Every structure is written in structure tokens, then in C-alpha cells.
Amino acid sequence: MDKKALNGLFRPKSVAVIGASNTPGKIGFSVVDNLIRDGYKGKIFPINPTSPEILGLKAYPSVSDVPEAIDAAIVTVPAKIVPAMAEECGKKGVKGLIVITSGFSESGRKDLEDEVVATGKKYGMRILGPNIVGTLSNSDKFNGSFAPCLPLAGKASLISQSGALLIALDAATYTRKVGFDKLISIGNMSDVDFADVIEWLDDDEDTSCISLYIEGLKNGRRFIEVAQKSKKPIIVLKSGVSAHGAAAAASHTGSLAGAAKVYGAAFRQAGVIQAADLNDLFNRTQAFSEQPAMKGDNLLILTNGGGVGVLATDSAERYGLPLKFAPEDVQTELKKHMPEFGSAKNPVDLTGMAGNEWYYDSVKYAFGHKWTDGLVVLYCETAVTNPMEIAQSIQKAIVDANIKNKPVTVSFVGGERSDAAMSWLVEHGIPAYGAPDLAVDAIAALHEYTVLHAKKHTFDFTSDAKARKASLEIIASARKDGRDSLTEIEAKKVFKAYGLSVTDTQLAKSEDEAVALAKKVGFPIVMKIVSPDILHKSDAGGVKVNIKDEAGVHAAFITIMANAKAYKASANIHGIAIQEMAPMGTEVIMGSVNDATFGPTMMFGLGGIFVEVLKDVTFRVAPIAEDQAVEMIGEIRGAPILAGARGEAPRDRKALAETICKYSTMILDLQDEISETDANPVLVYEDGKGLKVVDARMILKKK
Ligand code: ACO
């Protein structure tokens, strides 16, 4: 995409307002009023069929009557005439449409939206919206919206899918003291989407970090690629993470792969920092817009109060940045700026006696010391100190330390005087928060950014052409039978084609065949019903394990068949699978969903009760490289069990990582055919002894 094409939308030199009105209360009035009042320096051309003048500006009956070039046209006429307006704008050579109007795909009129987009494509004109508030830019004094005002000036820029939320945040920037340069309402994303705007903002010299409010992405993979390449930190608040997608899932993985899990994985792979709620979005944006990332994990906390110091220490551990004792030389120097009963270890407690000078000296020294990767300064309001003076001492110390590549955050706990001091700090580029845990959370996010960006995700992968061909044949034959799932035996054949270690499993159609196969496989064996109509075999009484002899095979055959018929009389029964009884190992689960937004996405976790009850699983958008597979294995809560807890031998995590990678190749290769898969359980043995997929499930895409 030509990034410059969006200049017309976000930094227009001239704008037309189609539907400009002299009637206060109309959106067409507000937009013109906002442009004038907030000091837009470009040319404004109000367009109205009957009024010759709008808010003191010469108005034109249509864009074709405007004698000059128009960069952006802000559209505020009813939906049904927007396609005609788009056509006129295209002919006129307008670079971009900012379509505020509602009444398109969000309310069943996708046809109208498609018409506007097609016209845009025809003329090379980009479309922002429809169904948006507009776009605002402090550096251009451009308020091309019906939001109440330009936001508090700052270095962050926000892209919001919700117009209402953008309006709410706009006014709140003043009370929350978080400054923004641009607020961009993105609405239905008919043409310009998140990835486009992120790419554009990445080159915008007035933006230092990018905040997002996302309800749902259209092209998840492109988002990941663009976000990863962004030179600027991205913070995201994603809404709609509850109870999504679970209802219709046919596999275990499908039922666990809610939006929160898949989006969460995608955001981590994209190197994007997540915010839990609106407060978090503001707090983290404040930190990222003013401070650099924290490059190492040596966090130093300075305080005048033991209590807040301990609270901050607890938070540091909670947010994954546990404190370490400061080195000797740091402690020796800091001891000079505190009374005998102070502590220089970390947290550094200057005590309630700390005044401006002690704060100045210790902050300057600690921030400047090479050991320190990030600094949190805490202050509790006392009667013997002046919060504003303490704030000024801290800020001067930071400036005098002359260090540009490490972050600092501050928390003052007190009353109005502390609040005023924090506002002053924020105005001077130092993020300040009303509670110690928020200051620590902000610096932990700056550290998380470094951690996330240390790993590069790539979408490159090599198809396994031979395995793919064999698998497609198996899938085609299942489809020919009118099925939309594979039997366990078929699914295992696909797994095996992709190099996964599966238990030897064969189909017996009669009791005699079962006995013959059992002898071939070798006792003990497992017997399982094979029917495309019975996915949950155990629930149907369709599984018997540890069968030790011929008599057992006969008995199990009769029982399983009877159970299956009782469970579902109409079930199409292919026969009974005779399967080697794999030795016990640690149970894990692997699986996949073909996510509507991100495509093939893989899950891994401990099996059995861990997946049923604790849902101890982790996700990644495929492909998964080996280092990412290792990361997945290490990040579940049950990781110590695989590492060999309580004297147990470590499990074969190398084989596990390799299997995850092969599985990821399989789900990418077959993405046009499969929707959900499970390998559950997979039994993992001691180091060097590999693993075995004991059960397999593969649900096909409906065609
Ligand atoms: N060219 C230029 N102007 C025209 C044309 C034309 N061809 N035809 C009509 N107009 C004028 C009208 O005469 C009117 O001006 P007037 O007041 O001088 O008569 C003006 O355009 C507006 O037209 P109206 O028919 O009066 O439409 P109205 O202002 O009531 O509504 C609007 C238009 C605001 C676009 C409405 O259809 C709409 O979509 N509202 C929702 C907007 C919105 O909420 N967007 C999403 C934001 S996200 C959130 O939830 C906050």
C-alpha cells in the first residue's frame, strides 16, 4: 500500500464537508464549526445544495463546483446518497473520504458500503469509515469530526473502532492528563483498516506510540505482520473477549479457543502490549508515549515510605519483574542520602525524612548508574515536605542524569497537593500515577515490550507436499462418503503422514478380524468404536483398554458394539479400532482451530484434568517455529511437570517441540480443508524416548 495515499485523509491540506449545515445540532454544522474553532489552517469548502454560505464560509452546491483541489471530503449526508457523493468526489480527484454517516454494513446495508468502496477503488480514493466520528490531529489543528474538542496535546495517537469510545476518551484526555496527537475513528473499516493506519502512523513524526481500541479485526495475519514491523510501541484494548466461539466447537481445542485466548496469542506474536481495561489503556499509553522501553530487568525502586515500597515490590513480582538487591557500590552511595535507619538495598527507603535534596541526589545517582535498567520513584505526602518541590527535584534529577534510553515512572500518594505535583510531572514528560502498583505496572509494560520484541515471528513456512497429497486423498474419500469429520484411523494416517508419532491403529470389521489384528499388534491392546457419528467415544462406552487376551477381544467387541448402538441406534459404524496400548506417559493435548480472523491457530497444554478443569493451555497463530514451540511448552502453568518436578525424570520436550512444529505445518497445509483438530491425549515419555499420539480428531470444513 502507498502510505502517502493516506496523507489526504489524516493530514489534508483542504477539506470539503458534504452536508455542511447552518443548523446547530446537525453533524454537518458541528464538523464545520469544529474545523473553524480548533484553528484548521487548510481550506474548508462547505458543500450544501441550497445555502450559499455556512458559518461565514462560502458554500458550494457540489464538490464539482469547488474551483480548487480537495484532499479530503468529510461526508455527513444520509447513507442513501453517499454512493452518489463518492462518485462526484472520485471525479473531482478527492484523495480520501471520511464517511461519518451511519446506516451501512453495521445495519444491513453492506451493498451501499460496497458501492462506495468500489467507487473509491475506481478513482484511487481511500475510504475511512463509514460509521465514524471523524479524525482529529493536534499538530494540524484539524478537527474533522463531531467530537467535542481536539484532545489534550501529546505524543500518542489512538485508533478506535468505536466512535462513542473515541468521543468519551477525547474529553477524558484532559482529566486523565494523557496527551494525544491524533484520534482516528475507524468504524466499519470498509477500506482503510487498523493495519493501514498503523503503517501510516509509524511514519508520522508527531506520533510516538499507537493505542488501539479493537472490537474485531478483519485480516488478523496482516495486522500481526504490520504491528511487528512497527517501530513504535502499540498498546491495545480488545473488547468482546467473553464467551466467544465456544458454542459450536466440535473439538476440545475449539471449545477452549475463545477470542481472548486467540487474540491474546496473536497480540503477543505481533509484539503488541495489551491493556486490560480503559484505565490500563490510559496508564500504559501515558508511559509509552513519554518513556523508552526498559531494556533489562534491573528495576530500582526509591521511596520515602516503607509501606508503599513493599506494595511496589509485591507488584513488581506480580508483573514479572521481581526486585534484586542493588549492587554494593549503589548501596554505598545511596546510604549517603538517607539516615542511618534507611535502607539502600532495593527498594531503597530514603525514609520519611527525605526532602528535596535527598530525592534529587539519590534519583540522579540511581538513574544514572549502569546497573539500573528502570526506575520507579515513590513519594508519600508528609507534613515536612512539599509535593511540588519533590516533583521538581525528581524531574531535575532525571534531566541532569542525562540518560535517554531508560524509563522512569513515579507515584505520589497523598491529597490535592500530590495530585497537582503529579500533573506537573506528566506535563514534564514523566508518567505519574496515584498508586505505586500503577507506576510499577507501567514500567513492567515498558519491559514487556522489550521481551516481546526480542522474538520475531515469521509467517514463512515450508509445505510438506508429500504429506499434503496423501492427506488430501484421505479427506477427499471422507467427503465422498458425505462426512465432515475423519475417523480416528483416518486422522492418525494424516498425522503420521506429517511425521507425528501415532499409536499403531487398525480397523477390524468383525470379531475374527479383531482377534487376528490384536495378535498382530501384540497384547495388551485398546479397542475403540470407529463411527463418524460418534465423536466422543468414551461417552458412548466405545473404548476398552488393557485387553490382555483373545477372550478379552471377543468380550470387548460385543460390549462396544452394543454400547454404540444403545448410544446412537442410527450411527454408521465402520468397525472397531485395534490399537497398541501405549505405555503410560505424561498426558498433553495439542489441537488447532481455523480461526476466522487469524487462520490456523494451535493450542498446547497438559492433558487430562489440567485441560478439563484448569484449562492450562496456550495458543499461537501458525506457523510455529521451534523456539516458539519451546516457549509454548515453558509458559503453561504445568511446565514444571514436563521439566521433571519432584524427582521425576524430565519429559522429552525436544520431541514435543518438534511435534508442535510438524502439527503447525499440517494445519497450515490443510487449512482449506480442516476446521478443528485434536491430538488428545499425547503421551510424552522421558527425555530421549519421544511421545505417542494416542487419540486423534479432525473436523473438516463444511463445503
Ligand atoms: N450535497 C450536500 N449536502 C446535501 C446534499 C448533497 N447532495 N443533500 C442534502 N444535503 C444537506 C442537507 O440539506 C442538510 O443540510 P441543511 O441542514 O442545510 O438542510 C445536510 O446535508 C444534512 O442532511 P440531512 O438530511 O439533514 O441529514 P442529517 O444531518 O439529519 O443526518 C447524518 C445526516 C448525520 C449523516 C445521519 O444520516 C447519520 O448517519 N447520523 C449518524 C452519524 C453517526 O453517529 N456516525 C457514527 C459515529 S460513531 C458513534 O456511535 C458516536
Residues whose N, C-alpha, C, O or C-beta is under 5 A from the ligand:
A	BS01	ACO	I18 G19 A20 S21 N22 T23 K26 I27 G28 I47 N48 P49 P61 T76 V77 P78 A79 I100 T101 S102 N131 I132 V133 G163 A164
